[in-house]
Amino acid sequence: MRKNKSGAIGIFLGLLLTAAFTVGLIAVRDPAAFIRKDSYDYTLEFAVNLCKSIWLPAGVIGIPLFLVSLIRSLYLESKEKDR
């Protein structure tokens, strides 16, 4: 069986955690950034509160995970191309 070395899962998780970091950081600095004046959305409020509660660990884990997975994937791809 061939081992999957693409790193797509690491890249996806890194991007997801980086997005949570970004939304959480924006919500912490400006609490009214995601609030609409004409309606209220419980799902958006839940997602913003979740990102607000995990923004620092998500950034600490997500950004390096994304960068390492991306670099590793590009390195393996260029190594495979040289063969």
Helices and strands as residue ranges (DSSP letters): H 8-29, H 42-82
